[in-house]
Amino acid sequence: MHPLCPAHGSKIFRSADFIIKYYFKIYASIFKYFIERFSCLG
């Protein structure tokens, strides 16, 4: 194995994990917003 591969891979996975958590927070807030809107209408 090349010594740079694990560090490079961990950097990619760390940024991907950050992006996934960031978008999950956005989608969760949007989902919560729509749930509150529809519950008010209902």
C-alpha positions in Angstrom: 0.0 0.0 0.0 1.1 3.5 -0.7 1.7 5.5 2.5 -0.3 8.5 1.2 -3.4 6.5 0.4 -4.9 6.2 3.9 -4.4 9.9 4.7 -5.8 11.0 1.4 -8.8 8.6 1.8 -9.5 9.7 5.4 -9.5 13.4 4.2 -12.0 12.6 1.5 -14.2 10.6 3.8 -14.1 13.3 6.5 -15.2 15.9 4.0 -17.9 13.6 2.7 -19.1 12.9 6.2 -19.3 16.7 6.8 -21.3 17.2 3.6 -23.7 14.4 4.4 -24.3 15.8 7.9 -24.7 19.3 6.5 -27.3 18.3 3.9 -29.1 16.0 6.4 -29.6 19.0 8.7 -30.9 21.1 5.8 -33.3 18.4 4.6 -34.4 17.7 8.2 -35.3 21.3 8.7 -37.2 21.5 5.4 -39.0 18.3 6.3 -39.9 19.6 9.7 -41.1 22.9 8.1 -43.5 21.1 5.8 -44.7 18.8 8.5 -45.6 21.9 10.6 -47.3 23.6 7.7 -49.4 20.6 6.8 -50.3 19.9 10.4 -51.5 23.5 10.7 -53.6 23.1 7.6 -55.0 19.9 8.8 
